[in-house]
Amino acid sequence: MSSDEEDVDLNEDSTTQIDNASEDGTDMMDTDDPMPSTDTQQPSTVDDTVQKRVLPKMQLHANTCKSYNIVPVGAAIHPNPIYSIAATRCFRWVLTGSEDGYIRKWDFFASMNGKTMLTQVQRHQLVDSITKAGYLASWWENEEQPEPKLKAEPSETSEATPAPEQKLSPVYSVDIQSDGLWALSGLENGSINLVTVRHDEGKCHHVFWKHAAPVSVLSIMPGERSFISGSWDKTIVEWDLDTGSVQREYGGYTSQISSISFRPLEKEPVTTNAGEDMEQDASDKEETSASQQDATDANSETEETKPEPSGPEPLSKDPNIMLTTSIDGTCLLWDRREPAEASRRLNLPDKTPPWCLSACWSADGSKIYTGRRNGTVDEYDFAAQKLIRSFRMPANSGPVSCVASLPNGSHIICASNDNIRMWNTSIDSTFTIQPGDDGGFVKPTKLSSIIPFTILPGHHGAVISNILIDRTSKYMITTSGTRGWEGTSNNGCLLYDIQPVV
């Protein structure tokens, strides 16, 4: 099943990311010269597929605004807690994995366009702004495949054994290829299924066998030639998608793996020599005078409409720097270019319980945020691997189960049991805790009466399992689920609209 293409026009700003989208959600780039280039390509650490395709740009003022206005407008109804979520690069297709063992494929733009609306009964426990229902395109089972066994020699007395019944497994983790061609799903028995999404939806083509416990984290690497998996068996494995073999194992953990994320890669400005700059300035002046004359003649003949301004290019991911966390509070930084080197550890603050379900990078990759069980979010400096400060949630907020960063560099999303908050980290207030020289905490001398956070409507009284923000920073999806750990869930999956506040 698939949704109609007539519902893709969400608004004028979002058409740039889906004008060239086909039914499967790919964004192809039109080239003037179809012949391949004979130039030799240098190896790059950035995703090669990203360089060959036209990527959607970030919305205007998303990285320079003072704040954001985030409002829920839709809900994707699920009958069970949601453990995992993934989306394509253009955010057309969204996959959700639930406790009931089903993977659901949603048409995000059809949902945001209001192709289906919520009934009055479904809206009863939701806020007034949520009126649209998620458009379910298709679904399939997350089945455990039989483990391959060595063939035994046939004997005359041997009887044919019946095939074992396939068991549905909760979808502990899921990730999808950027163009929606295939997807990976983690199962309870430790296996990982590779299934197709565009054709023969849900058909398993290969099974990765290594882990001995539920696969709690899956992350396709930026090059999409390999992926990382983390499990409850306290191991992290790097897989080769071309051969299906294990490339590397990451150890040093004493508890179940809870999250994996790659560092944002900030583009460096191009620099030139002083002599080249002087020659460039002279040539620029000549070109400027000529271009001004041409522009005057062109404006006198015809008046063309100016294109609408767009935001900057979204940051890509560095496949070499990886942040991993485990449920016992261990946060390790890995550099994949140094296989012999050990990981770098982010020390746990004093009087902080050893617990961590989620961690994220800042927009520029210079800071790291981790959610803790005592209702705090710790901020670390990536270069020094030291604690900068902590943000304390209000009393009785509960553990911070999920964190995510916004592109302006000063706001983060913190999800605790009571609410989801958008926190302004540039404000020092009574909720900010500074580390002391003796290992304790020191309150700031000048306290601000401004509340540094804003409560986002929607979720209340449940564990948030995932917070997903698209590349253009226009939309956000939050899901509720325990991911197999302790807590309660309200089975909510809310769709948010993000508007920058200049």
Helices and strands as residue ranges (DSSP letters): G 5-7, G 14-17, H 48-52, E 67-75, E 82-87, E 93-98, E 102-107, H 108-112, E 132-133, E 135-141, E 173-176, E 182-186, E 192-196, E 204-208, E 215-220, E 226-231, E 236-240, E 246-250, E 257-265, H 274-301, E 316-326, E 331-335, E 344-346, E 359-361, E 367-371, E 376-381, E 386-392, E 400-405, E 411-416, E 420-424, E 432-435, E 441-442, E 453-456, E 464-469, E 475-480, E 493-501
